Amino acid sequence: MARVLLFGPLRDLAGWREKTVEASSLSGLRAALQAQDPLLGEALSGPGVQAAVDKAIVRGEAPLTALTEVAFLPPMSGG
């Protein structure tokens, strides 16, 4: 089980901020979230959404354990 955190509009869309989800990889976690909530799954695969595994931004795949924290961050804007 990984501890999943959502921020900003992702949190608003899902209706929750923190949840534990059974998954052994980042792609498996995304698939599990997609199965639970297709709109959230679509949003998580959108442009600019980043995943942080144990507070480090990850691009691509990452293994997960019961102690892993995964945060999904919405696209950032700046100026």
Secondary structure, 3 states (H helix, E strand, C coil): CEEEEECHHHHHHHCCCEEEECCCEHHHHHHHHHHHCHHHHHHHCCCCCEEEECCEEECCCCECCCCCEEEEECCCCCC
